[in-house]
Amino acid sequence: MDYYYTNKDKNHTTKDKVSLQLKVCGMNDNTSEVAGLKPDYLGFIFWEPSKRYFKGDMPAIPHSIKKVGVFVNATIAEIKHLVEQFSLLYVQLHGKESPSFCDELKKRVPQLKIIKVFSIKDSFNFEQLRHFEDVCDFYLFDTKGKLPGGNGCTFNWSVLKNYPSTKPYFLSGGIGIEELTSIHEFLKRPESQYCHVIDVNSKFELEPGLKDIKKIKEFKETLIIK
């Protein structure tokens, strides 16, 4: 799905074309089948308390699909090791990682794209993004809950009308088939202009780590057609 956002500076206004993409997170048991649907990103959780914790061998995945490693307060050495072991192109930081941590990670693994996660419920202080502007490549907005992710409920997307950055972001948090209409309505509003990726997980599972191929296929096709 292609849509446009307005990019303003002091001298002119331009319209830039952005392609909305899909990330399926919490991969584990049927990764090859999900990869066959050609999502843009696949997420692998490297946080042991998660029910979707990834261990074992990773199947061959087409180069067109970007592999994302999801971490919660891991060390730079741990991240670097798994990036090299599984040829990860992106890391998603779900913990209390600081701007200096992101900066150091970027220096240690220069080719890596960093997604920094922020949790939202009914409000959010966007001022904290300012410290991450130069040290990460994307933001991800998820629902605040008991766990770092995979809580199965959405947050109030209208909070994003106060988004102050031009950095593209991932929209996450309990998104399922039933949110398709809400997504299409959201994409018509100004606060969606830097939304780059729709991130899905728990609502597309038969059990933790086992994805519902039929549901993902339906969601992807409908997301693109609208």
MARVEX-328242 format. One record per residue (C-alpha): residue number from 0; x, y, z; residue in three letters. Coordinates in nm, 4 decimals. Layout:
seq, px, py, pz, type
NUM, X, Y, Z, ALA
...
//
This chain:
seq, px, py, pz, type
0, 0.0000, 0.0000, 0.0000, MET
1, 0.1470, 0.3357, -0.0985, ASP
2, 0.0507, 0.6645, 0.0604, TYR
3, 0.2047, 1.0080, 0.1012, TYR
4, 0.3274, 1.2243, 0.3840, TYR
5, 0.4163, 1.5913, 0.3783, THR
6, 0.7761, 1.6786, 0.4538, ASN
7, 0.8205, 2.0448, 0.5493, LYS
8, 1.1276, 2.2571, 0.5964, ASP
9, 1.1813, 2.6313, 0.6121, LYS
10, 1.1861, 2.6788, 0.2365, ASN
11, 0.9474, 2.4329, 0.0803, HIS
12, 0.6992, 2.1518, 0.1200, THR
13, 0.7318, 1.8215, -0.0637, THR
14, 0.5308, 1.5035, -0.0763, LYS
15, 0.7287, 1.1836, -0.0247, ASP
16, 0.5969, 0.8422, -0.1164, LYS
17, 0.6022, 0.5816, 0.1595, VAL
18, 0.5216, 0.2137, 0.1232, SER
19, 0.3358, 0.0625, 0.4175, LEU
20, 0.4997, -0.2643, 0.5153, GLN
21, 0.4193, -0.5669, 0.7314, LEU
22, 0.6195, -0.7246, 1.0132, LYS
23, 0.5255, -1.0579, 1.1683, VAL
24, 0.6894, -1.0959, 1.5087, CYS
25, 0.7335, -1.3831, 1.7532, GLY
26, 0.8514, -1.6295, 1.4902, MET
27, 0.9331, -1.9829, 1.5966, ASN
28, 0.7513, -2.2986, 1.4901, ASP
29, 0.6433, -2.2340, 1.1285, ASN
30, 0.8820, -1.9655, 1.0110, THR
31, 0.9215, -2.1032, 0.6575, SER
32, 0.5465, -2.1004, 0.5992, GLU
33, 0.5159, -1.7404, 0.7150, VAL
34, 0.8156, -1.6407, 0.5028, ALA
35, 0.6301, -1.7909, 0.2048, GLY
36, 0.3705, -1.5130, 0.2443, LEU
37, 0.6500, -1.2580, 0.1833, LYS
38, 0.6066, -1.0152, 0.4722, PRO
39, 0.8621, -0.7354, 0.4752, ASP
40, 0.9999, -0.8202, 0.8197, TYR
41, 1.0130, -1.1259, 1.0464, LEU
42, 1.0797, -1.0793, 1.4180, GLY
43, 1.2646, -1.3300, 1.6372, PHE
44, 1.2492, -1.2835, 2.0133, ILE
45, 1.5753, -1.3388, 2.2025, PHE
46, 1.4378, -1.2774, 2.5517, TRP
47, 1.4187, -1.6035, 2.7463, GLU
48, 1.1093, -1.5285, 2.9606, PRO
49, 0.8999, -1.4882, 2.6450, SER
50, 0.6690, -1.7723, 2.5395, LYS
51, 0.7953, -1.6998, 2.1878, ARG
52, 1.1645, -1.7153, 2.2749, TYR
53, 1.3560, -1.8278, 1.9669, PHE
54, 1.6110, -2.1058, 1.9968, LYS
55, 1.7458, -2.3649, 1.7603, GLY
56, 1.8201, -2.3349, 1.3907, ASP
57, 1.6773, -2.0623, 1.1723, MET
58, 1.5489, -2.1803, 0.8324, PRO
59, 1.6630, -2.0170, 0.5109, ALA
60, 1.4713, -1.6932, 0.4574, ILE
61, 1.4657, -1.4917, 0.1325, PRO
62, 1.6954, -1.1891, 0.1380, HIS
63, 1.3969, -0.9659, 0.0583, SER
64, 1.2610, -1.0342, 0.4086, ILE
65, 1.4410, -0.8397, 0.6805, LYS
66, 1.5194, -1.0413, 0.9936, LYS
67, 1.4694, -0.8518, 1.3199, VAL
68, 1.6135, -0.9646, 1.6518, GLY
69, 1.4025, -0.8567, 1.9501, VAL
70, 1.5959, -0.7908, 2.2717, PHE
71, 1.5133, -0.6754, 2.6255, VAL
72, 1.8025, -0.5222, 2.8204, ASN
73, 2.0601, -0.7512, 2.6578, ALA
74, 2.4278, -0.6590, 2.6544, THR
75, 2.5954, -0.5303, 2.3410, ILE
76, 2.8086, -0.8459, 2.3324, ALA
77, 2.4969, -1.0673, 2.3443, GLU
78, 2.3280, -0.8703, 2.0676, ILE
79, 2.6394, -0.8681, 1.8505, LYS
80, 2.6803, -1.2458, 1.8888, HIS
81, 2.3219, -1.3204, 1.7808, LEU
82, 2.3337, -1.0659, 1.4985, VAL
83, 2.6339, -1.2510, 1.3575, GLU
84, 2.4952, -1.5985, 1.4285, GLN
85, 2.1619, -1.5385, 1.2545, PHE
86, 2.2610, -1.2645, 1.0044, SER
87, 2.0154, -1.0175, 1.1563, LEU
88, 1.9778, -0.6867, 0.9762, LEU
89, 1.7686, -0.5106, 1.2403, TYR
90, 1.7422, -0.5155, 1.6189, VAL
91, 1.4356, -0.4133, 1.8164, GLN
92, 1.5166, -0.2872, 2.1652, LEU
93, 1.2266, -0.3423, 2.4048, HIS
94, 1.3939, -0.2647, 2.7355, GLY
95, 1.5451, 0.0350, 2.9124, LYS
96, 1.8273, 0.0812, 2.6621, GLU
97, 1.9671, 0.4345, 2.6794, SER
98, 2.0644, 0.6635, 2.3925, PRO
99, 2.4317, 0.6002, 2.4760, SER
100, 2.3701, 0.2241, 2.4566, PHE
101, 2.2143, 0.2637, 2.1101, CYS
102, 2.5040, 0.4834, 2.0034, ASP
103, 2.7624, 0.2299, 2.1187, GLU
104, 2.5732, -0.0574, 1.9545, LEU
105, 2.5699, 0.1384, 1.6291, LYS
106, 2.9443, 0.1904, 1.6512, LYS
107, 3.0114, -0.1765, 1.7277, ARG
108, 2.7822, -0.3067, 1.4516, VAL
109, 2.7656, -0.0250, 1.1931, PRO
110, 2.5505, -0.2116, 0.9402, GLN
111, 2.2747, -0.2693, 1.1947, LEU
112, 1.9417, -0.0843, 1.1863, LYS
113, 1.8084, -0.0047, 1.5327, ILE
114, 1.4388, 0.0046, 1.6222, ILE
115, 1.3773, 0.1574, 1.9676, LYS
116, 1.0498, 0.0618, 2.1330, VAL
117, 0.8293, 0.2909, 2.3429, PHE
118, 0.5158, 0.1771, 2.5238, SER
119, 0.1959, 0.3828, 2.5204, ILE
120, -0.1432, 0.3549, 2.6851, LYS
121, -0.3542, 0.6713, 2.6955, ASP
122, -0.0764, 0.9304, 2.6852, SER
123, 0.2941, 0.9601, 2.6131, PHE
124, 0.5695, 1.2150, 2.6690, ASN
125, 0.7234, 1.2491, 2.3230, PHE
126, 1.0010, 1.4680, 2.4605, GLU
127, 1.2001, 1.1540, 2.5419, GLN
128, 1.2323, 1.0746, 2.1695, LEU
129, 1.4602, 1.3742, 2.1264, ARG
130, 1.7496, 1.1874, 2.2896, HIS
131, 1.7205, 0.8960, 2.0450, PHE
132, 1.6892, 1.0913, 1.7190, GLU
133, 2.0538, 1.0482, 1.6177, ASP
134, 2.1153, 0.6976, 1.7512, VAL
135, 1.8338, 0.4833, 1.6127, CYS
136, 1.6749, 0.4342, 1.2717, ASP
137, 1.3122, 0.3692, 1.3628, PHE
138, 1.0771, 0.3949, 1.6572, TYR
139, 0.8202, 0.1310, 1.7468, LEU
140, 0.5098, 0.2204, 1.9458, PHE
141, 0.3592, -0.0664, 2.1426, ASP
142, 0.0931, -0.1037, 2.4120, THR
143, 0.2054, -0.0601, 2.7710, LYS
144, 0.1362, -0.3818, 2.9632, GLY
145, 0.2779, -0.6337, 3.2075, LYS
146, 0.5204, -0.7724, 2.9490, LEU
147, 0.7652, -0.5884, 2.7193, PRO
148, 0.5474, -0.6969, 2.4231, GLY
149, 0.2829, -0.9464, 2.3138, GLY
150, 0.0156, -0.8167, 2.5524, ASN
151, -0.2594, -0.8577, 2.2908, GLY
152, -0.4264, -0.5162, 2.3185, CYS
153, -0.4035, -0.1909, 2.1261, THR
154, -0.3284, 0.1567, 2.2568, PHE
155, -0.5015, 0.4817, 2.1696, ASN
156, -0.3492, 0.5637, 1.8293, TRP
157, -0.4766, 0.9220, 1.8442, SER
158, -0.1916, 0.9879, 2.0903, VAL
159, 0.0354, 0.9853, 1.7848, LEU
160, -0.1155, 1.3134, 1.6630, LYS
161, 0.1522, 1.4727, 1.8846, ASN
162, 0.4375, 1.2805, 1.7191, TYR
163, 0.7136, 1.5429, 1.6783, PRO
164, 0.9624, 1.3522, 1.4620, SER
165, 1.0043, 1.2749, 1.0928, THR
166, 1.1573, 0.9361, 1.1715, LYS
167, 0.9492, 0.6452, 1.0330, PRO
168, 0.7866, 0.4257, 1.2972, TYR
169, 0.6387, 0.0786, 1.3454, PHE
170, 0.2811, 0.0568, 1.4787, LEU
171, 0.2402, -0.2397, 1.7119, SER
172, 0.0331, -0.3664, 2.0033, GLY
173, -0.2487, -0.6204, 1.9752, GLY
174, -0.3240, -0.5645, 1.6075, ILE
175, -0.5436, -0.8324, 1.4487, GLY
176, -0.7860, -0.8892, 1.1614, ILE
177, -1.0502, -0.6926, 1.3526, GLU
178, -0.8287, -0.3813, 1.3437, GLU
179, -0.8146, -0.3590, 0.9616, LEU
180, -1.0885, -0.0973, 0.9391, THR
181, -0.9279, 0.1043, 1.2183, SER
182, -0.5902, 0.0856, 1.0418, ILE
183, -0.7340, 0.2174, 0.7162, HIS
184, -0.9065, 0.5000, 0.9029, GLU
185, -0.5841, 0.5755, 1.0905, PHE
186, -0.3893, 0.5965, 0.7630, LEU
187, -0.6160, 0.8781, 0.6486, LYS
188, -0.5221, 1.0924, 0.9479, ARG
189, -0.2186, 1.3215, 0.9789, PRO
190, -0.0727, 1.1274, 1.2722, GLU
191, -0.0142, 0.8292, 1.0436, SER
192, 0.2120, 1.0142, 0.8030, GLN
193, 0.5332, 0.8520, 0.9275, TYR
194, 0.3852, 0.5081, 0.9932, CYS
195, 0.6155, 0.2737, 0.8017, HIS
196, 0.5309, -0.0759, 0.9294, VAL
197, 0.2307, -0.2548, 1.0809, ILE
198, 0.3667, -0.5045, 1.3338, ASP
199, 0.1560, -0.8101, 1.4240, VAL
200, 0.2079, -1.1008, 1.6601, ASN
201, -0.0195, -1.2618, 1.9185, SER
202, -0.3526, -1.2188, 1.7384, LYS
203, -0.2220, -1.4252, 1.4456, PHE
204, -0.1311, -1.7352, 1.6434, GLU
205, -0.2719, -2.0820, 1.6954, LEU
206, -0.0457, -2.0971, 2.0013, GLU
207, 0.2592, -1.8904, 2.1065, PRO
208, 0.5147, -1.9062, 1.8261, GLY
209, 0.2858, -2.0959, 1.5868, LEU
210, 0.1337, -1.8522, 1.3383, LYS
211, -0.2056, -1.8796, 1.1689, ASP
212, -0.1060, -1.8736, 0.8012, ILE
213, -0.4605, -1.8200, 0.6747, LYS
214, -0.5142, -1.5161, 0.8980, LYS
215, -0.1814, -1.3567, 0.8075, ILE
216, -0.2501, -1.4084, 0.4367, LYS
217, -0.5940, -1.2475, 0.4661, GLU
218, -0.4567, -0.9566, 0.6684, PHE
219, -0.1679, -0.8918, 0.4286, LYS
220, -0.3874, -0.9017, 0.1185, GLU
221, -0.6492, -0.6719, 0.2692, THR
222, -0.3910, -0.4325, 0.4092, LEU
223, -0.2355, -0.3905, 0.0644, ILE
224, -0.5576, -0.3708, -0.1387, ILE
225, -0.7252, -0.0979, 0.0661, LYS
//
